[in-house]
Amino acid sequence: MTEAGPLTISDLAAQTGLRPDTVRYYERVGLMPAPARTSGDHRRYGAPAVDRLRFIRGAQRLGLRLDDIRDLLAVRDTGECPCEPAEPLLRARIAEIDAEMDRLRRLRADLVAMADELPSATCPDPVPGSWCPPDHRVTEGRCDACSI
């Protein structure tokens, strides 16, 4: 295959690090336009398909959802820069990451506190179905702080 020639779905997938099934899925959900077809009904893609798939993969690496990526592609397809509509999506993703990092910090602190208490000579008999961080109370078999 030459650089100027059309790409098969396998060629396109190989160039973008995707599987052919992923490319077909992106077509079904509207992220990729329907490609040209040969007389034998085989898909053929041009160079813009490589660029589009790389854009999709880059946006996914940032954690953007397919619906968000579809919106950015719609703007991009008009010839406009998708930067302005991307900002609120990226800011929302940053907020999600910050919230997840806070949750993970709390989880880590709980795990460290639990690990620091083990083994303990004063370890109480286990309450069936529960395991609470040391600073939480168990009432009627449930952790008061974590509802487990």
CYANA upper distance limits for C-alpha pairs under 8 A (distance plus 0.5 A):
  1 MET  CA      5 GLY  CA      6.86
  1 MET  CA      6 PRO  CA      8.44
  1 MET  CA      7 LEU  CA      8.16
  5 GLY  CA     46 GLY  CA      8.12
  6 PRO  CA     44 ARG  CA      6.08
  6 PRO  CA     45 TYR  CA      5.87
  6 PRO  CA     46 GLY  CA      5.77
  6 PRO  CA     47 ALA  CA      8.27
  7 LEU  CA     11 ASP  CA      6.03
  7 LEU  CA     12 LEU  CA      6.36
  7 LEU  CA     44 ARG  CA      5.84
  7 LEU  CA     45 TYR  CA      5.35
  7 LEU  CA     46 GLY  CA      6.71
  7 LEU  CA     47 ALA  CA      8.45
  8 THR  CA     12 LEU  CA      6.65
  8 THR  CA     42 HIS  CA      8.17
  8 THR  CA     43 ARG  CA      6.62
  8 THR  CA     44 ARG  CA      5.61
  8 THR  CA     45 TYR  CA      6.90
  9 ILE  CA     13 ALA  CA      6.49
  9 ILE  CA     20 PRO  CA      6.40
  9 ILE  CA     23 VAL  CA      8.02
  9 ILE  CA     43 ARG  CA      6.80
  9 ILE  CA     44 ARG  CA      7.31
  9 ILE  CA     45 TYR  CA      7.75
 10 SER  CA     14 ALA  CA      6.55
 10 SER  CA     19 ARG  CA      8.20
 10 SER  CA     20 PRO  CA      6.42
 11 ASP  CA     15 GLN  CA      6.67
 12 LEU  CA     16 THR  CA      6.80
 12 LEU  CA     20 PRO  CA      8.42
 12 LEU  CA     45 TYR  CA      7.79
 12 LEU  CA     49 ALA  CA      8.18
 12 LEU  CA     50 VAL  CA      7.01
 13 ALA  CA     17 GLY  CA      6.32
 13 ALA  CA     18 LEU  CA      5.20
 13 ALA  CA     19 ARG  CA      5.82
 13 ALA  CA     20 PRO  CA      5.97
 13 ALA  CA     23 VAL  CA      7.50
 14 ALA  CA     18 LEU  CA      6.92
 14 ALA  CA     19 ARG  CA      7.92
 15 GLN  CA     50 VAL  CA      7.71
 16 THR  CA     50 VAL  CA      7.00
 16 THR  CA     53 LEU  CA      7.22
 16 THR  CA     54 ARG  CA      6.92
 18 LEU  CA     22 THR  CA      6.88
 18 LEU  CA     23 VAL  CA      7.68
 19 ARG  CA     23 VAL  CA      7.18
 20 PRO  CA     24 ARG  CA      6.80
 21 ASP  CA     25 TYR  CA      6.59
 22 THR  CA     26 TYR  CA      6.67
 23 VAL  CA     27 GLU  CA      6.88
 23 VAL  CA     32 MET  CA      8.23
 24 ARG  CA     28 ARG  CA      6.81
 25 TYR  CA     29 VAL  CA      6.76
 26 TYR  CA     30 GLY  CA      6.62
 26 TYR  CA     31 LEU  CA      5.52
 26 TYR  CA     32 MET  CA      5.99
 27 GLU  CA     31 LEU  CA      6.31
 27 GLU  CA     32 MET  CA      5.03
 27 GLU  CA     33 PRO  CA      6.52
 27 GLU  CA     34 ALA  CA      6.75
 28 ARG  CA     32 MET  CA      8.39
 30 GLY  CA     70 ARG  CA      7.81
 31 LEU  CA     66 LEU  CA      8.45
 31 LEU  CA     69 ILE  CA      8.25
 31 LEU  CA     70 ARG  CA      6.18
 31 LEU  CA     73 LEU  CA      7.94
 32 MET  CA     49 ALA  CA      8.15
 32 MET  CA     52 ARG  CA      8.10
 32 MET  CA     53 LEU  CA      8.45
 35 PRO  CA     43 ARG  CA      6.36
 35 PRO  CA     44 ARG  CA      6.46
 35 PRO  CA     45 TYR  CA      6.35
 36 ALA  CA     43 ARG  CA      6.43
 36 ALA  CA     44 ARG  CA      5.83
 36 ALA  CA     45 TYR  CA      7.20
 37 ARG  CA     41 ASP  CA      5.60
 37 ARG  CA     42 HIS  CA      5.72
 37 ARG  CA     43 ARG  CA      5.19
 37 ARG  CA     44 ARG  CA      6.22
 38 THR  CA     42 HIS  CA      5.67
 38 THR  CA     43 ARG  CA      7.13
 38 THR  CA     44 ARG  CA      7.57
 45 TYR  CA     49 ALA  CA      6.63
 46 GLY  CA     50 VAL  CA      8.02
 47 ALA  CA     51 ASP  CA      7.30
 48 PRO  CA     52 ARG  CA      6.59
 49 ALA  CA     53 LEU  CA      6.60
 50 VAL  CA     54 ARG  CA      6.70
 51 ASP  CA     55 PHE  CA      6.71
 52 ARG  CA     56 ILE  CA      6.76
 53 LEU  CA     57 ARG  CA      6.61
 54 ARG  CA     58 GLY  CA      6.53
 55 PHE  CA     59 ALA  CA      6.67
 56 ILE  CA     60 GLN  CA      6.64
 56 ILE  CA     69 ILE  CA      7.18
 57 ARG  CA     61 ARG  CA      6.67
 58 GLY  CA     62 LEU  CA      7.07
 59 ALA  CA     63 GLY  CA      7.16
 59 ALA  CA     64 LEU  CA      6.17
 59 ALA  CA     69 ILE  CA      7.16
 60 GLN  CA     64 LEU  CA      5.66
 60 GLN  CA     65 ARG  CA      7.32
 60 GLN  CA     66 LEU  CA      8.19
 60 GLN  CA     69 ILE  CA      8.38
 63 GLY  CA     93 ARG  CA      7.43
 64 LEU  CA     68 ASP  CA      6.66
 64 LEU  CA     69 ILE  CA      7.01
 64 LEU  CA     89 LEU  CA      7.96
 64 LEU  CA     90 LEU  CA      8.25
 64 LEU  CA     93 ARG  CA      7.60
 65 ARG  CA     69 ILE  CA      6.75
 66 LEU  CA     70 ARG  CA      6.50
 67 ASP  CA     71 ASP  CA      6.86
 68 ASP  CA     72 LEU  CA      6.85
 68 ASP  CA     89 LEU  CA      7.75
 69 ILE  CA     73 LEU  CA      6.58
 70 ARG  CA     74 ALA  CA      6.67
 71 ASP  CA     75 VAL  CA      7.02
 72 LEU  CA     76 ARG  CA      6.60
 72 LEU  CA     82 PRO  CA      6.26
 72 LEU  CA     85 PRO  CA      7.49
 72 LEU  CA     86 ALA  CA      7.28
 73 LEU  CA     77 ASP  CA      6.38
 73 LEU  CA     82 PRO  CA      8.13
 74 ALA  CA     78 THR  CA      7.22
 75 VAL  CA     79 GLY  CA      7.64
 75 VAL  CA     80 GLU  CA      6.52
 75 VAL  CA     81 CYS  CA      7.68
 75 VAL  CA     82 PRO  CA      6.23
 76 ARG  CA     80 GLU  CA      5.95
 76 ARG  CA     81 CYS  CA      6.45
 76 ARG  CA     82 PRO  CA      5.97
 82 PRO  CA     86 ALA  CA      6.47
 83 CYS  CA     87 GLU  CA      6.88
 85 PRO  CA     89 LEU  CA      7.75
 86 ALA  CA     90 LEU  CA      6.55
 87 GLU  CA     91 ARG  CA      6.54
 88 PRO  CA     92 ALA  CA      6.53
 89 LEU  CA     93 ARG  CA      6.70
 90 LEU  CA     94 ILE  CA      6.62
 91 ARG  CA     95 ALA  CA      6.79
 92 ALA  CA     96 GLU  CA      6.80
 93 ARG  CA     97 ILE  CA      6.69
 94 ILE  CA     98 ASP  CA      6.62
 95 ALA  CA     99 ALA  CA      6.67
 96 GLU  CA    100 GLU  CA      6.67
 97 ILE  CA    101 MET  CA      6.53
 98 ASP  CA    102 ASP  CA      6.71
 99 ALA  CA    103 ARG  CA      6.73
100 GLU  CA    104 LEU  CA      6.57
101 MET  CA    105 ARG  CA      6.57
102 ASP  CA    106 ARG  CA      6.81
103 ARG  CA    107 LEU  CA      6.66
104 LEU  CA    108 ARG  CA      6.46
105 ARG  CA    109 ALA  CA      6.66
106 ARG  CA    110 ASP  CA      6.74
107 LEU  CA    111 LEU  CA      6.69
108 ARG  CA    112 VAL  CA      6.55
109 ALA  CA    113 ALA  CA      6.60
110 ASP  CA    114 MET  CA      6.63
110 ASP  CA    133 PRO  CA      6.27
111 LEU  CA    115 ALA  CA      6.50
111 LEU  CA    133 PRO  CA      7.83
112 VAL  CA    116 ASP  CA      6.44
113 ALA  CA    117 GLU  CA      6.90
113 ALA  CA    133 PRO  CA      7.17
113 ALA  CA    134 PRO  CA      7.15
114 MET  CA    118 LEU  CA      7.18
114 MET  CA    133 PRO  CA      5.85
114 MET  CA    134 PRO  CA      6.43
117 GLU  CA    134 PRO  CA      7.69
119 PRO  CA    123 CYS  CA      8.01
126 PRO  CA    130 SER  CA      8.06
126 PRO  CA    131 TRP  CA      8.18
127 VAL  CA    131 TRP  CA      8.02
127 VAL  CA    141 GLY  CA      6.35
128 PRO  CA    141 GLY  CA      7.38
129 GLY  CA    141 GLY  CA      7.87
130 SER  CA    141 GLY  CA      7.13
130 SER  CA    142 ARG  CA      6.98
130 SER  CA    143 CYS  CA      7.51
130 SER  CA    148 ILE  CA      6.77
131 TRP  CA    143 CYS  CA      8.10
131 TRP  CA    148 ILE  CA      8.39
132 CYS  CA    136 HIS  CA      6.60
132 CYS  CA    137 ARG  CA      7.94
132 CYS  CA    138 VAL  CA      7.80
132 CYS  CA    143 CYS  CA      6.40
132 CYS  CA    146 CYS  CA      8.24
132 CYS  CA    148 ILE  CA      8.44
136 HIS  CA    143 CYS  CA      7.11
136 HIS  CA    144 ASP  CA      7.07
136 HIS  CA    145 ALA  CA      6.49
137 ARG  CA    143 CYS  CA      6.32
137 ARG  CA    144 ASP  CA      6.10
137 ARG  CA    145 ALA  CA      7.75
138 VAL  CA    142 ARG  CA      5.74
138 VAL  CA    143 CYS  CA      4.96
138 VAL  CA    144 ASP  CA      6.34
139 THR  CA    143 CYS  CA      6.94
139 THR  CA    144 ASP  CA      6.99
142 ARG  CA    147 SER  CA      6.70
142 ARG  CA    148 ILE  CA      5.86
143 CYS  CA    147 SER  CA      5.77
143 CYS  CA    148 ILE  CA      5.74
144 ASP  CA    148 ILE  CA      8.32
